[in-house]
Amino acid sequence: AYRIVVLASGTGSLFQSLIDAVADGTLEVQIAGLVTDRGEAQALQRAATAGIPTAVVPLAKGADRDEWNRALCRAVEEFAPDLVVSAGFMRIVGPAFLQRFGGAMINTHPSLLPSFPGAHAVRDALAHGVRVSGATIFWVDEGVDTGRIIDQAAVPVQTDDTADSLHERIKTIERQILIDTVGRLAEEENHEQRPV
Ligand code: GAR
């Protein structure tokens, strides 16, 4: 089976959508592991409930970033993924990680990139007064939310939106394009491996 490892830092509702899509047969992949930088991430409970193995790789204040990248790399490698899926992972991975997983790692971001990169995309989009926002799935490269775009979907911004209400609307379509993208990449890999 096509193996994915999910990276998540918080609530993990996108991670949960992947779990649910696998459970109901919409998505034919194996979620080989969840890796997080936060020991209190709700994503860990979701993994436990679904019987998915986990690893926690915290980034301590003042810690050596390269060292953390190497530790993260080792943790992900343990699960032997075909694809790394960053879904609400709030850290930037560096060269030590990308040397190994560059080209095999996607991220999902709550804006229509290249608008509003960074950790506060929804708040920034709202502050700018955009009338349309959305979600973007892209290949992770060395930059911050700069990688080649795989898929996007848009939602309207309503005049009474708060960052929370807009983010919830974005997440409803973000779930869908994330599941679609992972499914499509898994399918492409299967076709490549099928003997002719
Ligand atoms: C998602 O909207 C994801 O795009 C965003 O965090 C949310 C995670 O939600 N990621 C970023 O902002 C990365 N810069 P979740 O924890 O409920 O899955």
Residues whose N, C-alpha, C, O or C-beta is under 5 A from the ligand:
A	BS01	GAR	G10 T11 G12 S13 L14 F15 A87 G88 F89 T108 H109 P110 G118 A119
